[in-house]
Amino acid sequence: MAHRRMAMVALNIAMATERGGHRIVLSANEMSFEAPPVEHLVYYAGLGALAAIEVIDWPLALLLMAGHALMDATNRPALHEFGEVLEEV
């Protein structure tokens, strides 16, 4: 009968508050996963709820979610400057 020795994996969970939101970071050994900001997850859940109760159509909800995710994924300085100008108005 062969015995296998299994290595212990240390799972670390942290909350990061950089880059525009509160993000949950999971890390184990050499790998890590960073979730979208909690605020964005609430936005996605809200769109999903609106689509589920048929206030908006599913394709529109998915389009809004994809656009929001793309804007979060890109770091465009010109867009941030434009947003700052709009905040001043």
DOMIKOL-394479 format. One record per residue (C-alpha): residue number from 1; residue in three letters; x, y, z. Coordinates in steps of 0.05 Angstrom, whole numbers, plus 5000, padded with zeros to 4 digits. Example, Ala and Ser with C-alpha at 12.3 -4.5 7.8 and 13.67 -1.06 7.14 Angstrom:
// residues 2
<pt n="1" res="ALA" X="5246" Y="4910" Z="5156"/>
<pt n="2" res="SER" X="5273" Y="4979" Z="5143"/>
//
This chain:
// residues 89
<pt n="1" res="MET" X="5000" Y="5000" Z="5000"/>
<pt n="2" res="ALA" X="5030" Y="5066" Z="4977"/>
<pt n="3" res="HIS" X="5025" Y="5127" Z="5020"/>
<pt n="4" res="ARG" X="5020" Y="5196" Z="4989"/>
<pt n="5" res="ARG" X="5045" Y="5256" Z="5024"/>
<pt n="6" res="MET" X="5003" Y="5318" Z="5011"/>
<pt n="7" res="ALA" X="5032" Y="5388" Z="5018"/>
<pt n="8" res="MET" X="4995" Y="5440" Z="5059"/>
<pt n="9" res="VAL" X="4970" Y="5500" Z="5021"/>
<pt n="10" res="ALA" X="4966" Y="5567" Z="5056"/>
<pt n="11" res="LEU" X="4907" Y="5608" Z="5033"/>
<pt n="12" res="ASN" X="4911" Y="5683" Z="5046"/>
<pt n="13" res="ILE" X="4851" Y="5729" Z="5040"/>
<pt n="14" res="ALA" X="4861" Y="5804" Z="5041"/>
<pt n="15" res="MET" X="4822" Y="5867" Z="5025"/>
<pt n="16" res="ALA" X="4858" Y="5916" Z="4979"/>
<pt n="17" res="THR" X="4834" Y="5988" Z="4973"/>
<pt n="18" res="GLU" X="4875" Y="6012" Z="4915"/>
<pt n="19" res="ARG" X="4858" Y="6026" Z="4842"/>
<pt n="20" res="GLY" X="4787" Y="6050" Z="4853"/>
<pt n="21" res="GLY" X="4751" Y="6005" Z="4901"/>
<pt n="22" res="HIS" X="4752" Y="5952" Z="4955"/>
<pt n="23" res="ARG" X="4779" Y="5888" Z="4923"/>
<pt n="24" res="ILE" X="4784" Y="5819" Z="4953"/>
<pt n="25" res="VAL" X="4851" Y="5786" Z="4940"/>
<pt n="26" res="LEU" X="4859" Y="5710" Z="4948"/>
<pt n="27" res="SER" X="4929" Y="5681" Z="4945"/>
<pt n="28" res="ALA" X="4957" Y="5612" Z="4954"/>
<pt n="29" res="ASN" X="5030" Y="5594" Z="4946"/>
<pt n="30" res="GLU" X="5053" Y="5630" Z="4883"/>
<pt n="31" res="MET" X="4984" Y="5645" Z="4854"/>
<pt n="32" res="SER" X="4936" Y="5701" Z="4868"/>
<pt n="33" res="PHE" X="4867" Y="5723" Z="4845"/>
<pt n="34" res="GLU" X="4840" Y="5793" Z="4851"/>
<pt n="35" res="ALA" X="4765" Y="5801" Z="4847"/>
<pt n="36" res="PRO" X="4732" Y="5863" Z="4817"/>
<pt n="37" res="PRO" X="4716" Y="5918" Z="4867"/>
<pt n="38" res="VAL" X="4658" Y="5901" Z="4913"/>
<pt n="39" res="GLU" X="4623" Y="5964" Z="4888"/>
<pt n="40" res="HIS" X="4625" Y="5937" Z="4817"/>
<pt n="41" res="LEU" X="4599" Y="5869" Z="4838"/>
<pt n="42" res="VAL" X="4538" Y="5904" Z="4868"/>
<pt n="43" res="TYR" X="4528" Y="5941" Z="4802"/>
<pt n="44" res="TYR" X="4531" Y="5875" Z="4764"/>
<pt n="45" res="ALA" X="4482" Y="5842" Z="4812"/>
<pt n="46" res="GLY" X="4434" Y="5901" Z="4804"/>
<pt n="47" res="LEU" X="4435" Y="5896" Z="4729"/>
<pt n="48" res="GLY" X="4424" Y="5821" Z="4734"/>
<pt n="49" res="ALA" X="4364" Y="5832" Z="4780"/>
<pt n="50" res="LEU" X="4334" Y="5884" Z="4733"/>
<pt n="51" res="ALA" X="4342" Y="5835" Z="4675"/>
<pt n="52" res="ALA" X="4313" Y="5778" Z="4717"/>
<pt n="53" res="ILE" X="4249" Y="5817" Z="4732"/>
<pt n="54" res="GLU" X="4247" Y="5840" Z="4659"/>
<pt n="55" res="VAL" X="4256" Y="5914" Z="4671"/>
<pt n="56" res="ILE" X="4312" Y="5912" Z="4620"/>
<pt n="57" res="ASP" X="4329" Y="5859" Z="4568"/>
<pt n="58" res="TRP" X="4386" Y="5810" Z="4580"/>
<pt n="59" res="PRO" X="4427" Y="5833" Z="4520"/>
<pt n="60" res="LEU" X="4426" Y="5904" Z="4546"/>
<pt n="61" res="ALA" X="4446" Y="5881" Z="4616"/>
<pt n="62" res="LEU" X="4503" Y="5840" Z="4588"/>
<pt n="63" res="LEU" X="4525" Y="5899" Z="4544"/>
<pt n="64" res="LEU" X="4526" Y="5946" Z="4603"/>
<pt n="65" res="MET" X="4564" Y="5896" Z="4645"/>
<pt n="66" res="ALA" X="4616" Y="5885" Z="4590"/>
<pt n="67" res="GLY" X="4625" Y="5959" Z="4579"/>
<pt n="68" res="HIS" X="4633" Y="5972" Z="4654"/>
<pt n="69" res="ALA" X="4684" Y="5915" Z="4659"/>
<pt n="70" res="LEU" X="4723" Y="5942" Z="4599"/>
<pt n="71" res="MET" X="4725" Y="6012" Z="4628"/>
<pt n="72" res="ASP" X="4751" Y="5984" Z="4693"/>
<pt n="73" res="ALA" X="4804" Y="5942" Z="4658"/>
<pt n="74" res="THR" X="4833" Y="5999" Z="4617"/>
<pt n="75" res="ASN" X="4873" Y="6053" Z="4649"/>
<pt n="76" res="ARG" X="4866" Y="6113" Z="4604"/>
<pt n="77" res="PRO" X="4894" Y="6178" Z="4633"/>
<pt n="78" res="ALA" X="4856" Y="6222" Z="4584"/>
<pt n="79" res="LEU" X="4790" Y="6191" Z="4606"/>
<pt n="80" res="HIS" X="4807" Y="6202" Z="4679"/>
<pt n="81" res="GLU" X="4825" Y="6275" Z="4664"/>
<pt n="82" res="PHE" X="4759" Y="6284" Z="4628"/>
<pt n="83" res="GLY" X="4722" Y="6255" Z="4688"/>
<pt n="84" res="GLU" X="4758" Y="6304" Z="4734"/>
<pt n="85" res="VAL" X="4737" Y="6362" Z="4690"/>
<pt n="86" res="LEU" X="4665" Y="6338" Z="4692"/>
<pt n="87" res="GLU" X="4668" Y="6334" Z="4768"/>
<pt n="88" res="GLU" X="4689" Y="6407" Z="4771"/>
<pt n="89" res="VAL" X="4630" Y="6431" Z="4729"/>
//
